Amino acid sequence: MHKNGDVRCGDCEHYLDEGCEQAAEALALDGWPRMSACPDDDADASRCPEFSASGGYALALDEEADAALAHARVSALKRYQSW
């Protein structure tokens, strides 16, 4: 999981080891019709208009949010007990 909401190509449901069809389509529309796009799984996808969080990435985000909420609750209880 990447911090601060960073997304990587490997976090996208469109990511495949043999290439990203959505990125290849964008290249074709930009005048590069025969280009293929084979990004590394760790490539930054924050500016990709076709990024769609994979199920595993969405689940990891939910788990991180739940853990942060639980930590905040425990911290609040500890502060309350110290009064």
C-alpha positions, 0 to 999 in steps of 0.5 A, spaced: 500 500 500 502 506 498 502 512 503 498 519 502 493 516 497 498 515 491 496 510 486 500 505 482 499 502 475 499 495 479 493 498 483 488 498 477 483 493 475 486 494 468 493 493 469 496 486 466 503 484 465 502 484 457 500 492 457 495 497 459 490 497 453 487 503 456 493 507 455 494 504 448 488 507 446 490 514 449 496 513 445 492 512 439 488 518 440 494 522 441 497 520 434 501 514 436 496 508 433 501 502 433 504 504 440 503 499 446 503 501 453 507 496 458 508 500 465 511 497 471 506 495 476 510 501 481 509 506 475 505 512 478 497 512 476 495 518 479 494 522 473 491 516 469 484 518 467 482 511 466 485 509 473 480 504 476 481 501 483 482 494 483 478 490 488 484 488 492 486 496 492 479 498 494 479 493 500 486 495 502 484 502 503 478 500 507 482 496 511 487 502 512 481 507 514 478 502 519 485 502 522 485 509 522 479 510 525 480 505 531 487 508 532 483 515 533 478 512 538 483 508 542 487 515 543 481 519 545 479 514 550 486 514 553 486 522 553 479 521 556 482 516 562 487 521 563 483 526 566 
